[in-house]
């Protein structure tokens, strides 16, 4: 009887561990946050030490998840090394969300001097201001890369085709870039740092000609 009871307990414990999903560890080869703009799953592709590429899916509404570390999703960049625990689907996609034992964490940065950040960008006459979502009172001068400029131009053409020198346009964007002290750049006296964008991950329109910059969504 004791052996039977012990067997049932062990079987139950084993089942609970399996339901939490396997741990996936490796190097990030691709990141796509754009589906989150329409409540889709963001994806992170991870190449394991065995050479297998595993897709990690993170739901747009991370506030409904119990997993740890999902708030750092926007900071993950290609080349970073990550560890993930979550439910594995039949297709092999791992989703860290439903269990408190699930997590997504960066264990090593590919480029410590680079950072990925989400914030509100404002463009206007002699103005290229970026306010990080986590510290909206801080303003950085933003230097666009080609992808950022193309996406912003498309939004401007759609939302404000008439243009105008006094136009102020606001978007929310996730970008990766190099951050430097603005004191090294003579014309940036009103800004604490300069962010030079090297990768533009997503961008959504927030408004135009607003009295105060809007908050992140």
N, C-alpha and C positions, 0 to 999 in steps of 0.2 A: 504493500500500500504506500509506504514511504517512497519507494523507488518510482511508483507511478506518479505521485504528487510532485516529486522533484523533477520528473520528466516534463510534466505539464508546465511547471514554473519556468524551466529552461526554455521550453518551446515558446512560451509567451514572451520571454525576454528577447529571444532571437528574432521573433516576429516584429517587435517594436523597433529593434535596431535596423532591420531591413526596411521598414516603412520610412525611416529617416533618410534613406537613400545613401548611395556611396559617396565617398570623398573623392573629388577630382582635383588634382594639383598639376600645375604646369605653366607654360608661357602663353600669354594672351597673343593671339594672332589677328584678331579682328574684334571691333566693338561697333555696335549699331544701336544708338539710342532713339533714332527717329520714329520707330513705331509707337513710342510712349506718347507722342503728340496726339494720337487718336486711340488711346487706351489699349495699344498693343503691347507685346512683350519686347523689351530690349534684349539684345543678344550679345553674348560674349563667347567667342570661340577660343578654346583652350587646347593647346597641344601638350600632351602628356609626355613623360620620359620615354614611354614605349612608342612614341610617334603617332599615337591616335589623336585625332581632333574631336573634342567633345564640345557640343554647343550647350551653353548655359543660358536659360531664359529667365528674365526677371520681370514680373508683372508691373504694369504702369502704376497701379495703386499699391505701392509698397507699404503704405500705412495700414493695410489690411493683413499684412504678413507678420509672422512671428519671428522670422529669420533675423539673425544679427548681421550688421554690416552693410545692409542694402543702401544706406544713405551715402556710402562712398562710391556707389556705382559710377557716378559722373566723373570721378577722379581716375578711373582705371584707363590705362593707355596701352597701346600695342607694345609688347616687349616686357610689360610687367609680369611678375610671377604671382599667381593667385592660388588659393585653396577654396574649394566649394563643397558644401554638403547640402544635398537636397533630394527631392523625389526624381527618379529616373523614369522617363516614359518608355513606351514600347519602341519608339523611334530612337531612343538613346539620349534624348534631351534632358538635362538636369535642371530642375527648378527649385531654388532655395526660397521657401516661403512659409509653408503651412505649419512647420514644427519649430519649437523653440530651440531645438538642437541644430537647425539648419543655419548656415552662415555663408557669407561671401567676404573674403578678406584678401588684401594685398600683402604678400610676405616680402616682396622685393621690388623696388622701383627700377625701371629701365633707365630713366634719366631723372635723378633727384632734383636737378635744377629746373626741370620743366614741370608744369602743373596743368591739370584739367579742372576747369571751374565753370559753373553755370551762373549767369547773371543777366542783368538788364543793360542793353546797349542803347545809347542815345546818340543820334547823329544830327548835327545842325551846323550853322555857320561857325567855322573854326572850332568845332566841337566833335570829339570822338570819345565819349565817356562810357566807361564800363563799370557797373556796380555789382560786385559779387552778391549772390543771393544770401549768403551767410553773414555778410557784413555790408549791408546796403548803404551805410553812412560813409563807406570808403569809396573813393572814385579813382579809377585808373585810366590813363590814356591808352586807347587801343589802336594798334597798327594792324590793319586787315591783311589777311592773305588773299589769294585769288578766289578761293572757294567762298570765303566770307563775303568778299565784295560782290561776287556773282549772285549769291543768295539774297543779300541785302538789296541789290539793284532790282531783282525780280519782285521783291516785296514792295519796294518803293514804286515801281511801275504799276503794280496792281492797286495799291492803296492810296497813292498820291501822284498820279501821272502828270498833274499840272506842275509839280515841282515847286520851285520858289526858293529864294535865298534864305528866307526866314523859317523854312519848314523844319520842324523838329519831329523826328520819327523814332519810335521806340520798338525794340524787339527783345525777346528773351532768347538767349543762345547758350549752348554748351560748346566751349572751345578748349583746345590745348595750346599752350604757348609758353614762351620764355618771359619771365618776369624780372625786371631790373629796376633799380632805384631811379626815380624820375629826376633826381637832382643831377644825374649824369647827362641829362638832356636839357639844354638851355631854355627851350621854349615851353617847358612843361611845369612852370612854377605852381600851377593850381592843382597838380596831380601828385599823388604819393608815389605811384609806380607807373611804368610803361609795360603793357602786355603786348608782345609781338606774337600774333596768332600763327601757328604752324599747322593746325588742323581744326576744321569747323565741323562739328558733329550734328548739330540741329539748330533750327532757328524758327521762331514763330512770332507773328505780328502781335503787338500789344496796344498800339495807339499812336496818335499824332497830335502835335501841338497841345500837349497836356501841361497844366500849370506846374505839376510836380511829377517826377518820374514814378511810374507805376511799380508796385512790388512784384516780385516773382510770383508766378501762379501757384 
